[in-house]
Amino acid sequence: MATININVELFKRYAPKKKLEIIERLTPAELMNVTTATVTRIVKEAGENMWKSHRNKTLRISRDRRRGNSWNSTIEAVDLIKGKLYLDVYCQFDSTDTNTSEPLDSFLKYGDCRIQITRDDRYGNPQTHYFTYDEGDKQRVIRSILEEYVYTKYHDKLKEDGKNT
């Protein structure tokens, strides 16, 4: 069985429904072959302008397509800021929640991705919190980004086909 290069197939002239089927059938290895150039193009084509800037864009992931580490964090968006890609990570602590940014390059590296945030506790002592993504978690996040691109860019065409967006 031939492997699919999603970096090429995603931008071919297929119907949106067909693109979603391709994304659904991607193997873990094929998902992890997504390049930063592909994600940059995704955000440029389907993202919204940030802060009234035409250079900085964000692709917000719909709530029902958001994926995380199934424990204490979720990826909410992909941001393109000054030519660099960042993941907008929603993090849950013991008593509060916050968002942080993680460079996409470090997230895509082989192996577990460990995001760490240091915050002061109520007594002013620094506390470090960790948010770990294993390979399976990262694959689910990448799949959600690819799906969000198709659902956002081809919203009208998918609506015509009766596909729920």
DSSP file with accessible surface (Angstrom, degrees, kcal/mol):
  #  RESIDUE AA STRUCTURE BP1 BP2  ACC     N-H-->O    O-->H-N    N-H-->O    O-->H-N    TCO  KAPPA ALPHA  PHI   PSI    X-CA   Y-CA   Z-CA
    1    1 A M              0   0  228      0, 0.0     2,-0.1     0, 0.0     0, 0.0   0.000 360.0 360.0 360.0 130.6    0.0    0.0    0.0
    2    2 A A        -     0   0   87      1,-0.1     2,-0.2     0, 0.0     0, 0.0  -0.449 360.0-119.6 -75.9 143.7    1.4    3.4   -1.0
    3    3 A T        -     0   0  117     -2,-0.1     2,-0.5     1,-0.0    -1,-0.1  -0.564  23.3-125.7 -82.6 150.6    1.9    6.0    1.6
    4    4 A I        -     0   0   41     -2,-0.2     2,-1.1    18,-0.1     3,-0.1  -0.816   6.9-147.0 -98.2 130.0    0.1    9.3    1.3
    5    5 A N    >>  -     0   0   80     -2,-0.5     4,-2.6     1,-0.2     3,-1.9  -0.814  13.8-172.1 -94.0  97.5    2.1   12.5    1.3
    6    6 A I  H 3> S+     0   0    2     -2,-1.1     4,-1.9     1,-0.3     5,-0.2   0.782  79.1  70.2 -64.5 -24.0   -0.4   14.8    3.0
    7    7 A N  H 34 S+     0   0   30      1,-0.2    -1,-0.3     2,-0.2     4,-0.1   0.752 115.0  26.2 -64.4 -21.8    1.8   17.8    2.3
    8    8 A V  H X4 S+     0   0   72     -3,-1.9     3,-1.1     2,-0.1     4,-0.3   0.802 119.5  54.2-103.5 -48.4    0.8   17.4   -1.4
    9    9 A E  H >< S+     0   0   37     -4,-2.6     3,-1.2     1,-0.2     5,-0.2   0.824  98.8  63.5 -61.7 -33.9   -2.6   15.6   -1.3
   10   10 A L  T 3< S+     0   0    3     -4,-1.9    -1,-0.2     1,-0.3     4,-0.1   0.817 107.2  42.9 -63.4 -28.1   -4.2   18.2    1.0
   11   11 A F  T <  S+     0   0   34     -3,-1.1    -1,-0.3    -5,-0.2    -2,-0.2   0.352  89.3 109.2-104.5   6.1   -3.8   21.0   -1.6
   12   12 A K  S <  S-     0   0   85     -3,-1.2     2,-2.1    -4,-0.3     7,-0.1  -0.356  87.5 -93.9 -74.0 166.8   -4.8   19.0   -4.7
   13   13 A R  S    S+     0   0  248     -2,-0.1     2,-0.2     3,-0.0    -1,-0.1  -0.340  74.4 138.6 -84.9  60.8   -8.1   19.8   -6.4
   14   14 A Y        -     0   0   78     -2,-2.1     5,-0.0    -5,-0.2     0, 0.0  -0.659  62.6 -94.5 -96.0 159.8  -10.2   17.2   -4.6
   15   15 A A     >  -     0   0   57     -2,-0.2     4,-2.1     1,-0.1     3,-0.4  -0.413  38.0-114.9 -67.0 148.3  -13.7   17.7   -3.3
   16   16 A P  H  > S+     0   0    7      0, 0.0     4,-2.3     0, 0.0     5,-0.2   0.876 117.1  56.0 -54.8 -37.5  -13.7   18.7    0.4
   17   17 A K  H  > S+     0   0   96      1,-0.2     4,-1.9     2,-0.2     5,-0.1   0.902 107.0  49.5 -61.7 -40.9  -15.4   15.4    1.3
   18   18 A K  H  > S+     0   0   83     -3,-0.4     4,-2.3     2,-0.2    -1,-0.2   0.894 108.2  53.6 -65.3 -40.3  -12.6   13.5   -0.4
   19   19 A K  H  X S+     0   0    5     -4,-2.1     4,-2.5     1,-0.2    -2,-0.2   0.913 107.8  50.5 -62.0 -41.3  -10.0   15.5    1.5
   20   20 A L  H  X S+     0   0   12     -4,-2.3     4,-2.3     1,-0.2    -1,-0.2   0.894 109.1  51.5 -63.9 -38.4  -11.7   14.6    4.8
   21   21 A E  H  X S+     0   0   91     -4,-1.9     4,-1.6     2,-0.2    -2,-0.2   0.906 109.6  50.0 -63.6 -40.4  -11.7   10.9    3.8
   22   22 A I  H  X S+     0   0    9     -4,-2.3     4,-0.5     2,-0.2     3,-0.2   0.940 111.3  48.2 -62.9 -46.0   -7.9   11.1    3.1
   23   23 A I  H >< S+     0   0    0     -4,-2.5     3,-1.1     1,-0.2    -2,-0.2   0.908 109.7  53.5 -61.2 -40.7   -7.2   12.8    6.4
   24   24 A E  H 3< S+     0   0  136     -4,-2.3    -1,-0.2     1,-0.2    -2,-0.2   0.850 109.7  47.9 -63.6 -33.7   -9.3   10.2    8.2
   25   25 A R  H 3< S+     0   0  134     -4,-1.6    -1,-0.2    -3,-0.2    -2,-0.2   0.445  81.7 124.3 -89.7  -0.8   -7.3    7.3    6.6
   26   26 A L    <<  -     0   0    6     -3,-1.1    -3,-0.0    -4,-0.5   -23,-0.0  -0.369  57.6-131.9 -63.9 137.6   -3.9    8.7    7.4
   27   27 A T     >  -     0   0   64    -23,-0.1     4,-2.4     1,-0.1     5,-0.2  -0.410  27.6-103.4 -79.8 163.9   -1.6    6.4    9.3
   28   28 A P  H  > S+     0   0   69      0, 0.0     4,-2.0     0, 0.0     5,-0.1   0.904 123.4  50.8 -55.3 -40.7    0.3    7.7   12.4
   29   29 A A  H  4 S+     0   0   64      1,-0.2     4,-0.5     2,-0.2    -3,-0.0   0.904 109.9  49.6 -65.3 -40.7    3.5    7.9   10.3
   30   30 A E  H >4 S+     0   0   13      1,-0.2     3,-0.8     2,-0.2   -24,-0.3   0.887 109.6  52.0 -66.3 -37.5    1.8    9.9    7.6
   31   31 A L  H >< S+     0   0    0     -4,-2.4     3,-1.5     1,-0.2    -1,-0.2   0.908 106.6  52.9 -63.9 -40.2    0.4   12.3   10.1
   32   32 A M  T 3< S+     0   0   41     -4,-2.0    -1,-0.2     1,-0.3    -2,-0.2   0.565  95.3  71.3 -76.3  -5.2    3.8   12.9   11.6
   33   33 A N  T <   +     0   0  103     -3,-0.8    -1,-0.3    -4,-0.5    -2,-0.2   0.409  67.5 123.6 -87.5   1.5    5.2   13.8    8.2
   34   34 A V    <   -     0   0    9     -3,-1.5     2,-0.2    -4,-0.1    -3,-0.0  -0.438  54.8-143.3 -62.8 133.0    3.3   17.0    8.2
   35   35 A T     >  -     0   0   60     -2,-0.1     4,-2.0     1,-0.1     3,-0.2  -0.597  20.1-117.9 -97.8 162.5    5.7   19.9    7.6
   36   36 A T  H  > S+     0   0   54      1,-0.2     4,-2.7    -2,-0.2     5,-0.2   0.831 116.0  60.8 -66.3 -28.9    5.7   23.4    9.1
   37   37 A A  H  > S+     0   0   68      2,-0.2     4,-2.3     1,-0.2    -1,-0.2   0.902 104.6  48.7 -63.7 -39.1    5.4   24.7    5.5
   38   38 A T  H  > S+     0   0    8      2,-0.2     4,-2.4     1,-0.2    -2,-0.2   0.936 112.6  46.4 -65.7 -45.9    2.1   22.8    5.2
   39   39 A V  H  X S+     0   0    6     -4,-2.0     4,-2.6     2,-0.2     5,-0.2   0.899 110.4  54.2 -66.4 -36.0    0.8   24.2    8.5
   40   40 A T  H  X S+     0   0   30     -4,-2.7     4,-2.6     1,-0.2    -1,-0.2   0.941 110.0  46.7 -60.7 -46.1    1.9   27.7    7.5
   41   41 A R  H  X S+     0   0  112     -4,-2.3     4,-2.5     1,-0.2     5,-0.2   0.899 110.4  53.8 -63.4 -39.9    0.0   27.4    4.3
   42   42 A I  H  X S+     0   0    0     -4,-2.4     4,-2.6     2,-0.2     5,-0.4   0.939 111.8  43.8 -58.0 -48.9   -3.1   26.1    6.2
   43   43 A V  H  X S+     0   0    0     -4,-2.6     4,-2.1     1,-0.2    -2,-0.2   0.909 113.6  50.9 -67.4 -39.2   -3.1   29.0    8.6
   44   44 A K  H  < S+     0   0  125     -4,-2.6    -1,-0.2    -5,-0.2    -2,-0.2   0.899 117.5  39.0 -64.0 -40.1   -2.5   31.6    5.8
   45   45 A E  H  < S+     0   0   67     -4,-2.5    -2,-0.2    -5,-0.2    -1,-0.2   0.871 132.8  20.2 -79.5 -38.9   -5.4   30.2    3.7
   46   46 A A  H  < S+     0   0   11     -4,-2.6    -3,-0.2    -5,-0.2    -2,-0.2   0.550 101.0  99.4-111.7  -9.5   -8.0   29.4    6.4
   47   47 A G     <  -     0   0   12     -4,-2.1     2,-0.3    -5,-0.4    12,-0.3  -0.262  65.7-122.3 -79.5 166.6   -6.9   31.6    9.3
   48   48 A E  E     -A   58   0A 132     10,-3.1    10,-2.4     1,-0.1     2,-0.1  -0.759  34.4 -94.3-103.9 153.9   -8.2   34.9   10.5
   49   49 A N  E     -A   57   0A  67     -2,-0.3     2,-0.4     8,-0.2     3,-0.3  -0.394  37.8-140.8 -66.2 140.9   -6.2   38.1   10.9
   50   50 A M  E >  S-A   53   0A  22      6,-2.7     3,-2.3     3,-0.6     6,-0.3  -0.859  73.1  -8.3-102.9 139.5   -4.9   38.7   14.4
   51   51 A W  T 3  S-     0   0  177     -2,-0.4    -1,-0.2     1,-0.3     3,-0.1   0.846 123.4 -62.4  50.1  40.3   -4.8   42.2   16.0
   52   52 A K  T 3  S+     0   0  204     -3,-0.3     2,-0.4     1,-0.2    -1,-0.3   0.762 105.5 132.5  58.6  25.3   -5.8   43.9   12.7
   53   53 A S  E <   -A   50   0A  31     -3,-2.3    -3,-0.6     3,-0.2    -1,-0.2  -0.887  51.2-156.6-108.4 139.4   -2.6   42.6   11.1
   54   54 A H  E    S+     0   0A 152     -2,-0.4    -1,-0.1     1,-0.1    -3,-0.1   0.624  94.0  53.0 -87.0 -13.0   -2.5   41.0    7.7
   55   55 A R  E    S+     0   0A 212     -5,-0.1     2,-0.5     1,-0.1    28,-0.3   0.835  99.2  64.7 -88.4 -37.8    0.7   39.2    8.6
   56   56 A N  E     +     0   0A  22     -6,-0.3    -6,-2.7    25,-0.1     2,-0.3  -0.791  67.4 172.6 -92.6 128.3   -0.3   37.5   11.8
   57   57 A K  E     -AB  49  80A  44     23,-1.9    23,-3.4    -2,-0.5     2,-0.4  -0.921  18.4-156.7-133.8 158.2   -3.1   34.9   11.5
   58   58 A T  E     -AB  48  79A  15    -10,-2.4   -10,-3.1    -2,-0.3     2,-0.6  -0.997   7.8-155.6-135.5 139.6   -4.8   32.4   13.7
   59   59 A L  E     - B   0  78A   5     19,-2.8    19,-1.8    -2,-0.4     2,-0.4  -0.939  20.1-155.2-112.5 101.9   -6.7   29.2   12.9
   60   60 A R  E     - B   0  77A 108     -2,-0.6     2,-0.5    17,-0.2    17,-0.3  -0.660  12.2-133.0 -79.1 132.9   -9.0   28.6   15.8
   61   61 A I        -     0   0    1     15,-2.8     5,-0.1    -2,-0.4    84,-0.1  -0.742  24.8-111.4 -90.6 129.8  -10.0   24.9   16.1
   62   62 A S    >>  -     0   0   40     -2,-0.5     3,-1.8     1,-0.1     4,-1.0  -0.238  27.8-114.8 -57.8 145.2  -13.7   24.3   16.6
   63   63 A R  G >4 S+     0   0  202      1,-0.3     3,-0.7     2,-0.2    -1,-0.1   0.858 114.7  52.6 -52.9 -40.9  -14.6   23.0   20.1
   64   64 A D  G 34 S+     0   0  101      1,-0.2    -1,-0.3     3,-0.0    -2,-0.1   0.654 113.2  44.3 -75.6 -10.6  -15.8   19.6   18.8
   65   65 A R  G <4 S+     0   0   22     -3,-1.8    -1,-0.2     2,-0.1    -2,-0.2   0.459  84.8 117.9-107.8  -4.0  -12.5   19.0   16.9
   66   66 A R    <<  -     0   0   47     -4,-1.0     2,-0.3    -3,-0.7    10,-0.1  -0.409  42.7-171.4 -66.8 138.0  -10.1   20.2   19.6
   67   67 A R        +     0   0   95      8,-0.4     8,-2.6    -2,-0.1     2,-0.2  -0.922  12.1 156.9-128.7 156.5   -7.7   17.6   20.9
   68   68 A G  B     -C   74   0A   9     -2,-0.3     6,-0.2     6,-0.3    72,-0.1  -0.625  60.3 -61.8-149.8-150.3   -5.2   17.5   23.7
   69   69 A N        -     0   0   14      4,-1.5     5,-0.1    -2,-0.2    63,-0.1   0.228  65.9-117.6 -97.1  14.7   -3.4   15.1   26.0
   70   70 A S  S    S+     0   0  106      3,-0.4     4,-0.1     1,-0.2    -3,-0.0   0.769  99.2  56.1  58.5  27.1   -6.6   13.7   27.5
   71   71 A W  S    S-     0   0  192      2,-0.4    -1,-0.2    21,-0.0     3,-0.1   0.334 118.7 -11.5-144.9 -69.4   -5.7   15.0   30.9
   72   72 A N  S    S+     0   0   17     60,-0.2    20,-2.7     1,-0.1     2,-0.3   0.282 111.0  45.2-135.5  13.7   -4.9   18.6   31.6
   73   73 A S  E     - D   0  91A   4     18,-0.2    -4,-1.5    59,-0.1    -2,-0.4  -0.996  48.6-166.0-157.1 157.5   -4.5   20.5   28.3
   74   74 A T  E     -CD  68  90A  42     16,-2.0    16,-3.3    -2,-0.3     2,-0.6  -0.992  27.0-121.0-142.4 144.7   -6.0   21.1   24.9
   75   75 A I  E     + D   0  89A   0     -8,-2.6    -8,-0.4    -2,-0.3    14,-0.2  -0.788  31.0 174.7 -88.5 120.9   -4.8   22.8   21.7
   76   76 A E  E     -     0   0A  27     12,-3.0   -15,-2.8    -2,-0.6     2,-0.3   0.721  57.1  -9.0 -98.4 -27.5   -7.2   25.6   20.8
   77   77 A A  E     -BD  60  88A   0     11,-1.0    11,-2.7   -17,-0.3     2,-0.5  -0.985  52.6-122.8-162.4 165.1   -5.6   27.2   17.8
   78   78 A V  E     -BD  59  87A   0    -19,-1.8   -19,-2.8    -2,-0.3     2,-0.4  -0.995  32.2-160.9-117.9 125.6   -2.5   27.5   15.6
   79   79 A D  E     -BD  58  86A  12      7,-3.3     7,-2.7    -2,-0.5     2,-0.6  -0.889  13.9-157.4-111.4 138.3   -1.1   31.0   15.4
   80   80 A L  E     +BD  57  85A   4    -23,-3.4   -23,-1.9    -2,-0.4     2,-0.5  -0.945  23.7 173.1-111.5 105.5    1.3   32.4   12.7
   81   81 A I  E >   - D   0  84A  39      3,-2.8     3,-1.9    -2,-0.6   -25,-0.1  -0.971  67.5 -21.4-122.8 117.9    3.1   35.3   14.3
   82   82 A K  T 3  S-     0   0  183     -2,-0.5    -1,-0.2     1,-0.3   -26,-0.1   0.874 127.8 -50.9  51.5  41.3    5.9   37.1   12.4
   83   83 A G  T 3  S+     0   0   63    -28,-0.3     2,-0.4     1,-0.2    -1,-0.3   0.439 117.5 108.0  82.6  -0.2    6.4   34.0   10.2
   84   84 A K  E <   -D   81   0A 131     -3,-1.9    -3,-2.8   -44,-0.0     2,-0.4  -0.887  63.3-130.2-114.0 144.8    6.6   31.5   13.1
   85   85 A L  E     +D   80   0A  15     -2,-0.4    19,-2.1    -5,-0.2    20,-0.4  -0.749  26.3 177.2 -96.3 136.8    4.0   28.9   14.1
   86   86 A Y  E     -DE  79 103A  65     -7,-2.7    -7,-3.3    -2,-0.4     2,-0.5  -0.981  25.0-132.4-134.5 146.9    2.8   28.5   17.6
   87   87 A L  E     -DE  78 102A   0     15,-3.3    15,-1.9    -2,-0.3     2,-0.8  -0.838  18.4-136.7 -95.1 134.2    0.2   26.3   19.2
   88   88 A D  E     -DE  77 101A  22    -11,-2.7   -12,-3.0    -2,-0.5   -11,-1.0  -0.838  27.9-163.9 -90.1 110.2   -2.3   28.0   21.6
   89   89 A V  E     -DE  75 100A   0     11,-3.2    11,-2.3    -2,-0.8     2,-0.6  -0.874  14.3-150.0-107.3 122.9   -2.5   25.6   24.5
   90   90 A Y  E     -DE  74  99A  54    -16,-3.3   -16,-2.0    -2,-0.5     2,-0.4  -0.817  23.4-166.0 -88.2 120.8   -5.3   25.7   27.1
   91   91 A C  E     -DE  73  98A   0      7,-3.5     7,-2.4    -2,-0.6     2,-0.5  -0.917  11.8-150.5-117.2 137.0   -3.8   24.4   30.4
   92   92 A Q  E     - E   0  97A  85    -20,-2.7     5,-0.2    -2,-0.4     2,-0.2  -0.910  15.5-174.9-107.6 128.1   -5.6   23.4   33.5
   93   93 A F        -     0   0   25      3,-3.1    36,-0.0    -2,-0.5     5,-0.0  -0.430  44.9 -87.8-103.0-173.2   -4.0   23.7   36.9
   94   94 A D  S    S+     0   0  158      1,-0.2     3,-0.1    -2,-0.2    -2,-0.0   0.896 121.8   7.8 -63.1 -42.4   -5.2   22.6   40.3
   95   95 A S  S    S+     0   0  116      1,-0.1     2,-0.3     0, 0.0    -1,-0.2   0.444 130.4  22.6-124.1  -2.8   -7.1   25.8   41.0
   96   96 A T        -     0   0   83      2,-0.0    -3,-3.1     0, 0.0     2,-0.3  -0.951  61.2-130.8-154.9 172.4   -7.1   27.9   37.8
   97   97 A D  E     +E   92   0A  71     -2,-0.3     2,-0.3    -5,-0.2    -5,-0.2  -0.910  24.3 167.5-127.6 158.3   -6.7   27.7   34.0
   98   98 A T  E     -E   91   0A  38     -7,-2.4    -7,-3.5    -2,-0.3     2,-0.4  -0.958  28.1-118.6-157.9 170.7   -4.6   29.6   31.5
   99   99 A N  E     +E   90   0A  62     -2,-0.3     2,-0.3    -9,-0.2    -9,-0.2  -0.919  28.2 176.4-115.5 149.4   -3.3   29.6   27.9
  100  100 A T  E     -E   89   0A  39    -11,-2.3   -11,-3.2    -2,-0.4     2,-0.4  -0.927  25.8-117.6-142.6 166.0    0.2   29.5   26.8
  101  101 A S  E     -E   88   0A  61     -2,-0.3   -13,-0.2   -13,-0.2   -15,-0.0  -0.885  21.1-170.9-109.4 142.3    2.0   29.3   23.4
  102  102 A E  E     -E   87   0A  30    -15,-1.9   -15,-3.3    -2,-0.4     2,-0.0  -0.999  31.0-113.7-129.6 126.9    4.2   26.4   22.3
  103  103 A P  E  >  -E   86   0A  56      0, 0.0     4,-1.6     0, 0.0   -17,-0.3  -0.376  20.4-136.0 -58.9 134.7    6.4   26.6   19.1
  104  104 A L  H  > S+     0   0    3    -19,-2.1     4,-2.4     1,-0.2     5,-0.2   0.871 101.0  62.3 -61.6 -36.4    5.1   24.1   16.6
  105  105 A D  H  > S+     0   0  102    -20,-0.4     4,-0.8     1,-0.2    -1,-0.2   0.917 106.0  43.8 -56.6 -45.3    8.6   23.0   15.7
  106  106 A S  H  4 S+     0   0   35     -3,-0.3     3,-0.3     1,-0.2    -1,-0.2   0.849 112.3  54.1 -71.5 -30.0    9.3   21.7   19.3
  107  107 A F  H  < S+     0   0    1     -4,-1.6    -2,-0.2     1,-0.2    -1,-0.2   0.892 108.3  49.3 -68.0 -38.2    5.8   20.1   19.4
  108  108 A L  H  < S+     0   0   34     -4,-2.4    -1,-0.2    -5,-0.1    -2,-0.2   0.613  83.9 115.1 -80.6 -11.6    6.5   18.1   16.1
  109  109 A K  S  < S-     0   0  142     -4,-0.8    -3,-0.0    -3,-0.3    -4,-0.0  -0.224  81.2 -89.1 -59.0 150.7    9.9   16.8   17.2
  110  110 A Y  S    S+     0   0  218    -78,-0.0    -1,-0.1     3,-0.0     2,-0.1  -0.266  93.0  22.4 -62.4 142.0   10.1   13.0   17.6
  111  111 A G  S    S-     0   0   20     -3,-0.1     2,-0.1     2,-0.1    22,-0.0  -0.401 108.7 -21.0  96.2-175.6    9.2   11.7   21.1
  112  112 A D        -     0   0  111     -2,-0.1     2,-0.5    22,-0.0    22,-0.2  -0.379  55.0-141.7 -68.8 145.3    7.1   13.2   23.9
  113  113 A C  E     -F  133   0B   7     20,-2.8    20,-3.0    -2,-0.1     2,-0.6  -0.945  15.3-164.7-107.0 123.7    6.6   17.0   24.0
  114  114 A R  E     -F  132   0B 149     -2,-0.5     2,-0.4    18,-0.2    18,-0.2  -0.938   1.6-166.5-115.3 113.9    6.7   18.4   27.5
  115  115 A I  E     -F  131   0B   3     16,-2.8    16,-2.7    -2,-0.6     2,-0.4  -0.818  10.5-166.5 -95.1 133.3    5.3   21.9   28.0
  116  116 A Q  E     -F  130   0B 101     -2,-0.4     2,-0.4    14,-0.2    14,-0.2  -0.972  11.5-175.3-128.6 140.8    6.1   23.5   31.3
  117  117 A I  E     -F  129   0B   9     12,-2.4    12,-3.2    -2,-0.4     2,-0.6  -0.999  11.6-153.8-130.5 132.9    4.7   26.5   33.0
  118  118 A T  E     +F  128   0B  69     -2,-0.4     2,-0.3    10,-0.2    10,-0.2  -0.943  23.0 166.4-110.3 122.7    6.0   28.1   36.2
  119  119 A R  E     -F  127   0B 110      8,-2.7     8,-3.2    -2,-0.6     2,-0.3  -0.960  37.0-109.3-130.7 150.8    3.5   30.0   38.2
  120  120 A D  E     -F  126   0B 113     -2,-0.3     2,-0.1     6,-0.3    -2,-0.0  -0.581  30.5-135.4 -78.8 140.2    3.6   31.3   41.8
  121  121 A D    >   -     0   0   49      4,-2.7     3,-2.2    -2,-0.3    -1,-0.1  -0.191  42.5 -80.9 -80.7-174.2    1.3   29.6   44.3
  122  122 A R  T 3  S+     0   0  211      1,-0.3    -1,-0.1     2,-0.1    -2,-0.1   0.675 132.4  52.7 -67.5 -14.6   -0.7   31.6   46.8
  123  123 A Y  T 3  S-     0   0  156      2,-0.2    -1,-0.3     0, 0.0    -3,-0.0   0.363 121.2-104.5 -98.5   1.9    2.3   31.9   49.1
  124  124 A G  S <  S+     0   0   43     -3,-2.2    -2,-0.1     1,-0.3    -4,-0.1   0.556  75.8 137.8  87.7   9.0    4.5   33.3   46.3
  125  125 A N        -     0   0   85      1,-0.0    -4,-2.7    -6,-0.0    -1,-0.3  -0.733  59.0-113.7 -89.3 132.1    6.5   30.1   45.8
  126  126 A P  E     -F  120   0B  88      0, 0.0     2,-0.4     0, 0.0    -6,-0.3  -0.457  33.0-169.3 -67.4 131.8    7.2   29.1   42.2
  127  127 A Q  E     -F  119   0B  86     -8,-3.2    -8,-2.7    -2,-0.2     2,-0.5  -0.992  11.0-145.5-122.8 129.6    5.4   25.9   41.1
  128  128 A T  E     -F  118   0B  57     -2,-0.4     2,-0.4   -10,-0.2   -10,-0.2  -0.828  12.9-166.0 -98.8 131.7    6.2   24.2   37.8
  129  129 A H  E     -F  117   0B  44    -12,-3.2   -12,-2.4    -2,-0.5     2,-0.4  -0.936   6.2-151.8-116.7 140.8    3.4   22.5   36.0
  130  130 A Y  E     -F  116   0B  96     -2,-0.4     2,-0.4   -14,-0.2   -14,-0.2  -0.889  11.4-169.9-117.8 144.0    3.9   20.0   33.1
  131  131 A F  E     -F  115   0B   1    -16,-2.7   -16,-2.8    -2,-0.4     2,-0.4  -0.946  17.6-164.1-132.1 106.4    1.7   19.2   30.2
  132  132 A T  E     -F  114   0B  54     -2,-0.4     2,-0.5   -18,-0.2   -18,-0.2  -0.801  10.3-168.0-105.0 134.7    3.0   16.1   28.3
  133  133 A Y  E     -F  113   0B   0    -20,-3.0   -20,-2.8    -2,-0.4     2,-0.1  -0.978   9.2-161.0-118.4 119.0    2.0   15.0   24.8
  134  134 A D     >  -     0   0   72     -2,-0.5     4,-2.5   -22,-0.2     5,-0.2  -0.303  42.5 -87.9 -86.7-179.7    3.0   11.6   23.6
  135  135 A E  H  > S+     0   0   42      1,-0.2     4,-2.3     2,-0.2     5,-0.2   0.888 128.2  51.6 -58.6 -41.1    3.1   10.5   19.9
  136  136 A G  H  > S+     0   0   21      2,-0.2     4,-2.1     1,-0.2    -1,-0.2   0.914 110.0  48.9 -63.0 -42.4   -0.6    9.5   19.9
  137  137 A D  H  > S+     0   0   12      1,-0.2     4,-2.1     2,-0.2    -2,-0.2   0.924 111.2  50.0 -62.4 -43.7   -1.7   12.8   21.4
  138  138 A K  H  X S+     0   0    1     -4,-2.5     4,-2.6     1,-0.2    -2,-0.2   0.894 108.4  53.0 -64.2 -38.8    0.4   14.7   18.8
  139  139 A Q  H  X S+     0   0   38     -4,-2.3     4,-2.5     1,-0.2    -1,-0.2   0.916 108.7  49.3 -63.7 -41.9   -1.1   12.7   16.0
  140  140 A R  H  X S+     0   0  103     -4,-2.1     4,-2.1     2,-0.2    -1,-0.2   0.897 111.2  50.3 -64.3 -37.4   -4.7   13.5   17.2
  141  141 A V  H  X S+     0   0    0     -4,-2.1     4,-2.1     2,-0.2    -2,-0.2   0.940 111.2  47.9 -65.6 -45.4   -3.8   17.2   17.4
  142  142 A I  H  X S+     0   0    7     -4,-2.6     4,-2.4     1,-0.2     5,-0.2   0.927 110.5  51.6 -62.7 -43.1   -2.3   17.2   13.8
  143  143 A R  H  X S+     0   0   57     -4,-2.5     4,-2.7     1,-0.2    -1,-0.2   0.917 108.8  51.6 -60.0 -40.3   -5.4   15.4   12.5
  144  144 A S  H  X S+     0   0    1     -4,-2.1     4,-2.4     1,-0.2    -1,-0.2   0.884 108.9  50.6 -66.2 -35.4   -7.6   18.0   14.1
  145  145 A I  H  X S+     0   0    4     -4,-2.1     4,-2.0     2,-0.2    -1,-0.2   0.934 111.9  47.3 -65.9 -44.4   -5.6   20.9   12.5
  146  146 A L  H  X S+     0   0    1     -4,-2.4     4,-1.8     1,-0.2    -2,-0.2   0.927 113.9  47.4 -62.8 -44.1   -5.9   19.2    9.1
  147  147 A E  H  X S+     0   0   35     -4,-2.7     4,-2.9     1,-0.2     5,-0.2   0.914 109.3  53.5 -64.0 -42.0   -9.7   18.7    9.5
  148  148 A E  H  X S+     0   0   13     -4,-2.4     4,-2.6     1,-0.2     5,-0.3   0.886 105.1  55.6 -61.7 -37.7  -10.2   22.2   10.7
  149  149 A Y  H  X S+     0   0    1     -4,-2.0     4,-2.9     2,-0.2     5,-0.4   0.951 111.4  42.8 -58.0 -49.7   -8.5   23.5    7.6
  150  150 A V  H  X S+     0   0    0     -4,-1.8     4,-2.3     1,-0.2    -2,-0.2   0.942 115.7  48.1 -65.2 -46.6  -10.9   21.6    5.4
  151  151 A Y  H  < S+     0   0   31     -4,-2.9    -1,-0.2     1,-0.2    -2,-0.2   0.867 118.6  40.9 -63.9 -34.5  -14.0   22.5    7.4
  152  152 A T  H >< S+     0   0   53     -4,-2.6     3,-1.0    -5,-0.2     4,-0.2   0.945 118.6  42.5 -78.6 -49.2  -13.0   26.2    7.5
  153  153 A K  H 3< S+     0   0   85     -4,-2.9     3,-0.2    -5,-0.3    -3,-0.2   0.876 125.8  33.3 -67.7 -37.4  -11.8   26.7    4.0
  154  154 A Y  T 3X S+     0   0   38     -4,-2.3     4,-2.5    -5,-0.4     5,-0.3  -0.052  76.8 131.6-111.2  33.6  -14.6   24.7    2.3
  155  155 A H  H <> S+     0   0   68     -3,-1.0     4,-1.9     1,-0.2    -1,-0.2   0.899  74.5  45.9 -52.7 -48.5  -17.4   25.6    4.7
  156  156 A D  H  > S+     0   0  114     -3,-0.2     4,-1.9     1,-0.2    -1,-0.2   0.898 112.9  49.1 -66.2 -40.5  -19.9   26.5    2.0
  157  157 A K  H  > S+     0   0  117      1,-0.2     4,-1.5     2,-0.2    -1,-0.2   0.881 111.7  48.7 -68.6 -37.2  -19.2   23.5   -0.1
  158  158 A L  H  <>S+     0   0    0     -4,-2.5     5,-2.1     2,-0.2     4,-0.3   0.859 108.6  54.6 -69.8 -32.8  -19.5   21.1    2.8
  159  159 A K  H ><5S+     0   0  134     -4,-1.9     3,-1.1    -5,-0.3    -2,-0.2   0.902 106.3  51.6 -65.6 -40.5  -22.8   22.8    3.8
  160  160 A E  H 3<5S+     0   0  153     -4,-1.9    -1,-0.2     1,-0.3    -2,-0.2   0.858 106.3  54.4 -64.0 -36.3  -24.1   22.2    0.3
  161  161 A D  T 3<5S-     0   0   83     -4,-1.5    -1,-0.3    -5,-0.1    -2,-0.2   0.531 117.3-114.3 -76.1  -4.9  -23.2   18.5    0.5
  162  162 A G  T < 5 +     0   0   67     -3,-1.1     2,-0.4    -4,-0.3    -3,-0.2   0.583  65.4 149.5  83.8   9.0  -25.2   18.2    3.7
  163  163 A K      < -     0   0   78     -5,-2.1     2,-0.3    -6,-0.2    -1,-0.3  -0.618  51.2-119.2 -77.8 131.5  -22.1   17.5    5.8
  164  164 A N              0   0  147     -2,-0.4    -1,-0.1    -3,-0.1    -5,-0.1  -0.543 360.0 360.0 -72.2 128.0  -22.4   18.8    9.3
  165  165 A T              0   0   50     -2,-0.3    -1,-0.1   -10,-0.0   -10,-0.0  -0.687 360.0 360.0-107.6 360.0  -19.7   21.4   10.1
